[in-house]
Amino acid sequence: MNRKISVLFMMLAATYSLACTNFIVGKKASVDGSVICTYNADSYGSFKGLDHYPAAKHQKGDMRAIYEWETNKYLGSIPEVPETYNVIGNINEWQLTIGETTYGGRNEMIDSTGVIDYGSLIYITLQRSKSAREAIRVMTSLVETYGYYSSGETFSICDPNEAWILEMQGCGPDRKQSKERVVWVACRIPDNAICGHANQSRIGKFSMKDKDNVLYSKNVIKYARQKGWFSGKDEDFSWKMAYAAPDFSGRRICDARVWSFFNHHIKGMDRYLPWALGKDKNAEDMPLWVIPDKKLSVADVMADMRDHFEGTPMAIDSSDVGAGIWEMPYRPTPLFYTVDGKKYFNERPTSTQQTSWSFVAQMRSWLPREVGGCFWFGNDDGNMVAYTPVYCSMTRLPECYNTPGADELTYSDKNAFWVENWVSNMVYPRYSMLFPALREVRDSLERAYFAKQPAVEAKACQMSPAERQQFLNDYSVQQAQQMLARWKELACYLIVRYNDMTIRPEKNGRLERDQYGLGAPVKRPGYSNAFARRIIKETGDRYAFPE
């Protein structure tokens, strides 16, 4: 690999290695028997709506062009298969869901000659697979045949019955010395367990004898031995220690998100806090999965996607100077900064402002597949959106999630990404003042969706497959468009009520007027006592009023 290409890949790895979060819930770990899979797509500056790939039939000789998901760079072409399935977002018509987080790994393993990148691999596989196990076969055979263009990746692969985690890396660009193109390992998450990954390789030691629950490439250990990265007994081999050993960033910036997810649902996670804090080199590593103390609902997992480390040593909703006047639990990017030659970092929670889109996928084996797969979608930071229901059989998209003319440089008030970012960017700098109003709207919408879900799905189950597909499509579009309308109202409300850092009084849900019909006098909250004391501490008597 020449120096320019090597530097490019290192830059990309640095950009994406700290982005994205996935959580997984097995069917016996959820309240209703759903398999649940989540994803935050945290790519800086990214604009994206709801992807759709219609089901199709293909002729022999048809080819599919592959463009890198992140850059739209053409990588090559591969043959089509006779039939591809309908895909909406990251779920297909069979309720198969795939998510990812990039962990990077060893830079020399990146195959710049590969034809398939991680994003293309996800959507090709969703179009070609009916189950998680089939998806693993499809994904690994594709990259073994055509080469894997991306750096190290962790994939969540879930269907209504099983949840898997797959980790994959290339074998470098040199084909003269070896025909091997990838190394990979996949582990099934127990049905009664929860799992997570957040840009740090998570699979350590694994059983090579458990063929039902562990799958791997034939060269998974051999390749590490050839490179001199492992020399012990096979049973002592650890995937991540050989290919992507966690450093401080891998633990504090990445694994800490998984620790916090586990910490919400199981007692005793203090045991692994030193690992998450990242500074103790001898700290005990976290397990790949844990069994929660109580079963999780979809609403619980949505709350997990909104986490800012509240109540933990990494909490960033505190009163330090980075929080500003209104206690913002967000920090500006990049994550790292240098002052007087010393490097510092910001905490990196699950909820972050650069999230382009987020989902919580719900997969249920006991329902007709058109009904069972509900893909809860949000087009901004999960903390700042209401997830709307998108059923896996959809073939017609809501305009707000696929708006003609809107892109990363073109605002549209018909587009959910832009309207929701309009609101969130008002809220971020005045968080404690404005966020309660957003949260009230967000939660009221989601409560309404959950309340309607049983009746909507019961009605759909009484219909023919074609009728229920149309019914659920109409319902999903309606909820998304109504959400957008409500979010526009919220934007107007925020600018009117909280204009110029004041608060207009409100009574019974209505802004108050005085006896003459004018707006009632505004409230001027000023500084909190804690922030006022900080100003005095930093400025002394500069602003002291003369006695």
Secondary structure as UniProt FT lines:
FT   HELIX           3..16
FT   TURN            17..18
FT   STRAND          21..25
FT   TURN            27..28
FT   STRAND          35..41
FT   TURN            44..45
FT   STRAND          52..53
FT   STRAND          56..57
FT   TURN            60..61
FT   STRAND          63..67
FT   TURN            69..71
FT   STRAND          74..79
FT   STRAND          83..84
FT   STRAND          87..88
FT   TURN            89..90
FT   STRAND          91..92
FT   TURN            93..94
FT   STRAND          97..104
FT   HELIX           107..109
FT   TURN            112..113
FT   HELIX           118..128
FT   HELIX           132..146
FT   STRAND          152..158
FT   STRAND          163..170
FT   STRAND          182..189
FT   TURN            191..192
FT   STRAND          194..197
FT   TURN            211..213
FT   STRAND          214..216
FT   TURN            218..221
FT   HELIX           222..227
FT   HELIX           234..236
FT   HELIX           239..243
FT   HELIX           249..255
FT   HELIX           256..265
FT   TURN            267..268
FT   HELIX           269..272
FT   HELIX           273..277
FT   TURN            281..282
FT   STRAND          289..290
FT   HELIX           298..304
FT   TURN            305..306
FT   TURN            310..311
FT   TURN            313..314
FT   HELIX           321..323
FT   TURN            324..327
FT   STRAND          336..339
FT   TURN            340..341
FT   STRAND          342..345
FT   TURN            353..354
FT   STRAND          357..363
FT   TURN            365..366
FT   HELIX           369..372
FT   STRAND          374..378
FT   HELIX           382..384
FT   STRAND          388..391
FT   TURN            392..393
FT   HELIX           399..401
FT   TURN            404..405
FT   TURN            408..409
FT   TURN            413..414
FT   HELIX           416..427
FT   HELIX           428..430
FT   HELIX           431..461
FT   HELIX           465..497
FT   HELIX           499..501
FT   STRAND          506..507
FT   TURN            508..509
FT   STRAND          510..511
FT   TURN            515..516
FT   HELIX           529..539
FT   TURN            540..543
//
